[in-house]
Amino acid sequence: MSLLDISGEEFRNLITRAIELKAMVRAGTIYEPLKNKTLAMVFEKSSTRTRVSFETGMVQFGGSAIFLSPRDTQLGRGEPVEDSARVLSRMVDVIMVRTYAHETLELFATHSRVPVINGLSDLFHPCQLLADMQTYFEHRGDIGGKTVAWIGDGNNMCHSYINAAHLLGFKLRIASPAGYQPRPHLIQAKQAGIELFEDPAEAARNADLVVTDVWASMGQEDENHQRSLAFRNYQVDSRLMALAAPNAVFMHCLPAHRGEEVSADVIDGSQSVVWDEAENRLHAQKALLEFLLT
């Protein structure tokens, strides 16, 4: 449901295993620990990276994946979530749910017989953090003791960075405009090593990793104008990156809006690792599936 369902040691083990699995793919090694296993992928929210990475991961592991959207299932015609969970979990081996409301995910998991993975909810995006941390470890080594700057909305990604900071021991600076900061109860629960700012420059200064996300996520389209005004000074551009540590890297979970939350010269520049980050969704989630099912 969130990163807090694993320990810091398990988190690091998943990162190590994801790097190993990535090397195996590059070497052409056939490894099929999930042969004859099936993943059900329940999508309320559309996706590119989540769907392709989970589906490809199951194929590479010798298993299969079934894509389910509200348009294709009884979930879209009023069947209770708990009933769908009971039925699906009697037929498949693991379920991934990408949903608007975290409460839907929790209800689904409560009534499932098999592991349920959070593919994204309004509260958390843990699978993206597995990929982000794998990417940092590959490029710069262990993130423990480092400083991460989150620039922008205190959203599900920001919440998962709060959890990751707690588990992996890095300092987290969050720069968000008033009214868009992360949920207070999450900050209070993990206060050590977390600082809140309104000035992005203060948060980015000497940071080892700078991260941002879109200003308006899916379901917030009607807030586009209001959010554009609130976040207009929160773009990650070359001037902001210049304040970070000399070897800092830039991440974004994608899709990105160049000219809004990030400038083109940053996301397409030498400090950006977003393409490795996107690819690592595949490898990190394979490590997670292996961990849960074997």
C-alpha positions as semicolon CSV with decimal commas, in nm:
position;residue;x (nm);y (nm);z (nm)
1;M;0,000;0,000;0,000
2;S;0,292;0,232;0,079
3;L;0,667;0,207;0,129
4;L;0,604;0,172;0,503
5;D;0,488;-0,185;0,435
6;I;0,856;-0,277;0,395
7;S;1,160;-0,212;0,612
8;G;1,463;-0,005;0,519
9;E;1,664;-0,325;0,479
10;E;1,400;-0,474;0,250
11;F;1,398;-0,151;0,049
12;R;1,772;-0,167;-0,006
13;N;1,748;-0,538;-0,091
14;L;1,483;-0,461;-0,354
15;I;1,709;-0,196;-0,507
16;T;2,003;-0,438;-0,517
17;R;1,788;-0,709;-0,671
18;A;1,643;-0,468;-0,930
19;I;1,996;-0,379;-1,042
20;E;2,077;-0,751;-1,072
21;L;1,760;-0,822;-1,271
22;K;1,840;-0,530;-1,502
23;A;2,185;-0,675;-1,569
24;M;2,028;-1,014;-1,644
25;V;1,797;-0,858;-1,905
26;R;2,089;-0,676;-2,066
27;A;2,285;-1,003;-2,077
28;G;1,995;-1,186;-2,240
29;T;1,952;-1,423;-1,946
30;I;1,619;-1,606;-1,939
31;Y;1,481;-1,611;-1,585
32;E;1,120;-1,716;-1,534
33;P;1,037;-1,749;-1,162
34;L;0,670;-1,659;-1,221
35;K;0,593;-1,910;-1,494
36;N;0,217;-1,977;-1,505
37;K;0,154;-1,690;-1,261
38;T;-0,093;-1,414;-1,350
39;L;-0,103;-1,046;-1,256
40;A;-0,435;-0,861;-1,275
41;M;-0,385;-0,489;-1,343
42;V;-0,683;-0,278;-1,236
43;F;-0,671;0,073;-1,385
44;E;-0,908;0,350;-1,283
45;K;-0,645;0,603;-1,393
46;S;-0,478;0,576;-1,733
47;S;-0,106;0,510;-1,758
48;T;0,187;0,447;-1,990
49;R;0,480;0,351;-1,768
50;T;0,284;0,162;-1,502
51;R;0,101;-0,058;-1,750
52;V;0,395;-0,131;-1,980
53;S;0,643;-0,196;-1,697
54;F;0,418;-0,437;-1,505
55;E;0,300;-0,617;-1,818
56;T;0,651;-0,649;-1,962
57;G;0,787;-0,759;-1,625
58;M;0,540;-1,046;-1,603
59;V;0,619;-1,156;-1,959
60;Q;0,994;-1,151;-1,888
61;F;0,929;-1,355;-1,572
62;G;0,740;-1,620;-1,773
63;G;0,397;-1,515;-1,645
64;S;0,112;-1,312;-1,787
65;A;-0,078;-0,992;-1,711
66;I;-0,442;-0,897;-1,763
67;F;-0,535;-0,532;-1,818
68;L;-0,867;-0,435;-1,657
69;S;-1,028;-0,093;-1,686
70;P;-1,369;0,028;-1,561
71;R;-1,488;0,028;-1,923
72;D;-1,417;-0,345;-1,955
73;T;-1,525;-0,479;-1,616
74;Q;-1,810;-0,476;-1,368
75;L;-1,613;-0,227;-1,156
76;G;-1,735;0,037;-1,400
77;R;-2,094;-0,081;-1,366
78;G;-2,129;-0,054;-0,991
79;E;-1,998;-0,385;-0,858
80;P;-1,867;-0,326;-0,503
81;V;-1,488;-0,307;-0,480
82;E;-1,482;-0,579;-0,215
83;D;-1,675;-0,819;-0,440
84;S;-1,435;-0,760;-0,729
85;A;-1,142;-0,820;-0,494
86;R;-1,289;-1,147;-0,368
87;V;-1,347;-1,278;-0,720
88;L;-1,023;-1,160;-0,883
89;S;-0,805;-1,289;-0,601
90;R;-0,948;-1,640;-0,645
91;M;-0,831;-1,641;-1,008
92;V;-0,496;-1,460;-1,017
93;D;-0,175;-1,462;-0,813
94;V;-0,117;-1,089;-0,758
95;I;-0,313;-0,769;-0,826
96;M;-0,195;-0,418;-0,908
97;V;-0,445;-0,134;-0,857
98;R;-0,405;0,220;-0,996
99;T;-0,682;0,430;-0,850
100;Y;-0,795;0,779;-0,757
101;A;-0,876;0,715;-0,391
102;H;-0,637;0,539;-0,155
103;E;-0,939;0,414;0,038
104;T;-1,040;0,210;-0,270
105;L;-0,700;0,043;-0,268
106;E;-0,720;-0,038;0,102
107;L;-1,072;-0,181;0,064
108;F;-0,953;-0,394;-0,227
109;A;-0,655;-0,526;-0,031
110;T;-0,867;-0,604;0,275
111;H;-1,082;-0,843;0,072
112;S;-0,808;-0,995;-0,146
113;R;-0,651;-1,337;-0,093
114;V;-0,337;-1,242;-0,285
115;P;-0,086;-0,954;-0,265
116;V;-0,216;-0,616;-0,381
117;I;0,029;-0,356;-0,514
118;N;-0,035;0,018;-0,517
119;G;0,024;0,125;-0,878
120;L;-0,069;0,481;-0,774
121;S;-0,330;0,639;-0,549
122;D;-0,405;0,995;-0,446
123;L;-0,196;0,942;-0,134
124;F;0,111;0,740;-0,241
125;H;0,309;0,620;-0,544
126;P;0,550;0,365;-0,389
127;C;0,649;0,181;-0,708
128;Q;0,784;0,503;-0,856
129;L;1,003;0,550;-0,550
130;L;1,149;0,201;-0,595
131;A;1,256;0,309;-0,944
132;D;1,378;0,653;-0,832
133;M;1,595;0,509;-0,559
134;Q;1,733;0,238;-0,787
135;T;1,830;0,513;-1,030
136;Y;2,005;0,719;-0,764
137;F;2,194;0,415;-0,634
138;E;2,309;0,332;-0,989
139;H;2,435;0,683;-1,058
140;R;2,559;0,804;-0,719
141;G;2,560;0,515;-0,470
142;D;2,364;0,484;-0,147
143;I;2,136;0,780;-0,077
144;G;2,167;0,753;0,301
145;G;2,285;1,086;0,446
146;K;2,227;1,273;0,118
147;T;1,992;1,567;0,063
148;V;1,688;1,553;-0,166
149;A;1,495;1,862;-0,276
150;W;1,131;1,815;-0,371
151;I;1,007;2,115;-0,571
152;G;0,634;2,157;-0,628
153;D;0,308;2,000;-0,523
154;G;0,290;1,811;-0,192
155;N;0,122;1,523;-0,374
156;N;0,137;1,142;-0,372
157;M;0,495;1,146;-0,503
158;C;0,598;1,389;-0,231
159;H;0,431;1,169;0,032
160;S;0,624;0,866;-0,093
161;Y;0,948;1,066;-0,079
162;I;0,867;1,138;0,287
163;N;0,835;0,762;0,348
164;A;1,154;0,687;0,155
165;A;1,349;0,946;0,356
166;H;1,237;0,772;0,674
167;L;1,338;0,425;0,549
168;L;1,664;0,509;0,371
169;G;1,791;0,789;0,594
170;F;1,821;1,086;0,361
171;K;1,733;1,449;0,432
172;L;1,428;1,580;0,250
173;R;1,356;1,947;0,177
174;I;1,009;2,018;0,041
175;A;0,938;2,348;-0,137
176;S;0,568;2,403;-0,201
177;P;0,347;2,711;-0,217
178;A;0,106;2,773;0,069
179;G;-0,199;2,554;0,034
180;Y;-0,015;2,285;-0,162
181;Q;0,213;2,140;0,102
182;P;0,205;1,767;0,189
183;R;-0,053;1,641;0,435
184;P;0,051;1,751;0,786
185;H;-0,003;1,414;0,955
186;L;0,251;1,252;0,720
187;I;0,510;1,517;0,799
188;Q;0,455;1,493;1,174
189;A;0,486;1,115;1,169
190;K;0,824;1,134;0,993
191;Q;0,950;1,475;1,105
192;A;1,319;1,389;1,150
193;G;1,525;1,504;0,853
194;I;1,231;1,674;0,677
195;E;1,211;2,050;0,622
196;L;0,938;2,260;0,461
197;F;1,010;2,572;0,253
198;E;0,816;2,813;0,037
199;D;1,131;2,926;-0,147
200;P;1,255;2,661;-0,396
201;A;1,605;2,811;-0,393
202;E;1,643;2,738;-0,021
203;A;1,534;2,379;-0,072
204;A;1,761;2,320;-0,372
205;R;2,078;2,467;-0,223
206;N;2,349;2,196;-0,217
207;A;2,094;1,920;-0,275
208;D;2,220;1,591;-0,418
209;L;1,893;1,510;-0,594
210;V;1,630;1,753;-0,725
211;V;1,284;1,613;-0,802
212;T;0,962;1,762;-0,933
213;D;0,626;1,658;-1,077
214;V;0,348;1,812;-1,285
215;W;0,158;2,102;-1,133
216;A;-0,183;1,944;-1,198
217;S;-0,223;1,567;-1,186
218;M;-0,497;1,356;-1,345
219;G;-0,830;1,455;-1,198
220;Q;-0,712;1,812;-1,128
221;E;-0,757;1,949;-1,479
222;D;-1,019;2,199;-1,362
223;E;-0,754;2,351;-1,134
224;N;-0,502;2,412;-1,414
225;H;-0,525;2,792;-1,418
226;Q;-0,524;2,825;-1,039
227;R;-0,229;2,588;-1,006
228;S;-0,033;2,759;-1,284
229;L;-0,051;3,082;-1,087
230;A;0,041;2,917;-0,757
231;F;0,340;2,727;-0,899
232;R;0,475;2,982;-1,147
233;N;0,789;3,036;-0,934
234;Y;0,848;2,664;-0,879
235;Q;0,995;2,565;-1,214
236;V;1,314;2,357;-1,196
237;D;1,537;2,543;-1,442
238;S;1,913;2,576;-1,491
239;R;1,934;2,857;-1,234
240;L;1,776;2,637;-0,968
241;M;1,992;2,336;-1,060
242;A;2,301;2,560;-1,033
243;L;2,223;2,601;-0,662
244;A;2,231;2,224;-0,607
245;A;2,547;2,024;-0,544
246;P;2,783;2,007;-0,846
247;N;2,708;1,636;-0,902
248;A;2,333;1,664;-0,836
249;V;2,093;1,472;-1,056
250;F;1,742;1,562;-1,168
251;M;1,439;1,330;-1,164
252;H;1,078;1,351;-1,278
253;C;0,830;1,061;-1,276
254;L;0,687;1,169;-1,616
255;P;0,496;1,269;-1,816
256;A;0,660;1,612;-1,803
257;H;0,542;1,952;-1,924
258;R;0,849;2,135;-2,050
259;G;0,821;2,505;-1,976
260;E;0,602;2,447;-1,672
261;E;0,740;2,245;-1,379
262;V;1,074;2,188;-1,558
263;S;1,263;2,369;-1,832
264;A;1,365;2,179;-2,144
265;D;1,736;2,240;-2,086
266;V;1,715;2,065;-1,746
267;I;1,509;1,759;-1,835
268;D;1,705;1,708;-2,157
269;G;2,038;1,809;-2,001
270;S;2,336;1,621;-1,861
271;Q;2,211;1,615;-1,500
272;S;1,881;1,453;-1,594
273;V;1,842;1,079;-1,531
274;V;1,470;1,063;-1,613
275;W;1,504;0,804;-1,891
276;D;1,694;0,563;-1,666
277;E;1,437;0,641;-1,398
278;A;1,150;0,552;-1,634
279;E;1,316;0,227;-1,747
280;N;1,381;0,128;-1,388
281;R;1,007;0,104;-1,323
282;L;1,035;-0,228;-1,507
283;H;1,329;-0,365;-1,309
284;A;1,222;-0,237;-0,967
285;Q;0,871;-0,377;-1,006
286;K;1,010;-0,711;-1,119
287;A;1,211;-0,719;-0,797
288;L;0,891;-0,641;-0,605
289;L;0,689;-0,913;-0,781
290;E;0,964;-1,167;-0,715
291;F;0,977;-1,060;-0,349
292;L;0,600;-1,092;-0,304
293;L;0,548;-1,420;-0,492
294;T;0,861;-1,627;-0,434
